[in-house]
Amino acid sequence: MPELPEVELVARALDGLVGSRRVVAAKLLRAGLAPGTPPAAFARRLRGRRIERVTRRGKHVLFEFERELVLIAHLRMTGRFLLLPLEAELPKHTHALFYLDDERRLVFSDQRHFGMMKLVCAAELSHTKELRLLAPEPFSGDFTPDYLRATFARTRRTLKETLLDQTKVTGLGNIYAAEALFLARINPFRPAAEVSTRRLPRLHRAILEVFDESITHGSTLNVDPENIDGSYYDGGFNGRWRVYGREGEPCLACRVPIRRITHAGRSTYFCPRCQRT
Ligand SMILES: [Zn+2]
């Protein structure tokens, strides 16, 4: 599942590839992808409309169209965008199609059917169900150690669970949560409310650092328009994680073997020495 850095990179790539293109025609091939918008309305509202830019909020990609219309897209597990020449064969699980004015088609394919799209007026964007409850963007001025302190004080859950809750902290998933906690040297299973004031700035800094280094690294990769997401997932960053996926391998800081514990249904990787408390 893509986390904030991958979604950011996909949005940037899409912005470069289709930003300012006009949608000549749009087709919703699997109605369940956009439950709030029947296929006929999907086609009618997008036809002839120019994409002004592609941005991101949380793990949602936002296609901002002219005349105040926004298409929200969530990739979830297997959703991906491909920009294909007209004559290219469509991938097997094509669920939405956008014919562009440059003789190419932007395709949304999704093997597992968990992806989501929704059309909203720009004015309603921040009130829409998907975005309304999201925590502040990590790179915004609202995301501060004080914000974390206030948020953690109100929960009885563990740090790891709290970091994965998009209404508490936006953009972290299983990988970056593990990486940030390792970098901050904090135990994932500790109740969030008990993290000391001294450690909060360290965790705050670690979250920004793991996001930033992944986005920075991803920005250097060549993007294949026909496999946009594939250029990033597990990113070009695969194999470079500090702790994620490294069970039994030596900790990069202290050489003690990394442990993996299944916690709240997800694998949690951590160093039993560096992250003892
Ligand atoms: Zn260690």
Boltz pocket constraint, residues with backbone or C-beta under 6 A from the ligand:
constraints:
  - pocket:
      binder: B
      contacts: [[A, 251], [A, 252], [A, 253], [A, 254], [A, 255], [A, 256], [A, 271], [A, 272], [A, 273], [A, 274], [A, 275]]
      max_distance: 6.0
